[in-house]
Amino acid sequence: MRFTGKTAVITGAARGIGKEIAVQMAEEGAAVVLIDVRDAHETARQLQSGGAKVLALPLDITDYDAVRHAVDEIVAWNNGIDILVNNAGIIARGNITELTVETWLKVMDVNLNGTFYLCKAILPFMIEKRYGRIVNVTSIAAKTGDITAAAAYGTSKGAVNTLTRSLARQMAEFGITVNAVAPHAIETDMSAEWPLEKRKAVIDSIPLKRMGTCRDVSEAVLYLASDAASFVTGETINVNGGYLMD
């Protein structure tokens, strides 16, 4: 199993893509930490029933002091952190005239600052160990700009792509890789609310002619988090069925 003996921290792990990443990490031997502003204990119980070592922590990732305390708790729980998956994020809708300053700041705080806070708090432990894998979940909007989302969303995710490359350059000498995965058209609670007409239009625009699954995203994340990708850093991998090829 690829992650035996490793401790993996996954944010936004209570449902959707984050939950799927946590499930697969646990199945492959990792001790898993579920971080979410929602209650992730149901997911934790599910994983524990399969024999996994799991810690569920309710956490507002926009509170840096709370993040630092949580990281100290995690390190004490299982003697270090090997993998960080920054998956937590929020979206906003509407054009620039409808986007409030409050919403702009909130999206930036969760998607960008939250990612930065987790990296800043965890990296010293990875540097000391001279080993680490960080994978950030961004979005196709980080590369194309927002179409249906408010401008804050793609801007925040684009900043995370740049943060990914910056950290990859700075952390390489310590044996730490930093990469990202940029999904599009994934079956989640959000896309389940789409009207049939929109779903058909989205699928028609994708060369592979289907929606992606949380598992599709998770498989890419697990590759980047594994030692199979030890010579890959600073990359943002598209998981979009061929919609964007760059």
ABEGO torsion letter per residue (X at the ends): XAABGBBBBBBGAABEAAAAAAAAAAAAGBBBBBBBABBAAAAAAAAAAAGBBBBBBBBBAABAAAAAAAAAAAAAAAGEBABBBBABBBBBBEBAAABBAAAAAAAAAAAAAAAAAAAAAAAAAAAAAGBEBBBBBBBAAAAAEBAABBAAAAAAAAAAAAAAAAAAAAAAAAGBBBBBBBBBGBBBAAAAABBAAAAAAAAAABAAGBBBBAAAAAAAAAAAABAAAAABBGBBBBBAGGABBX
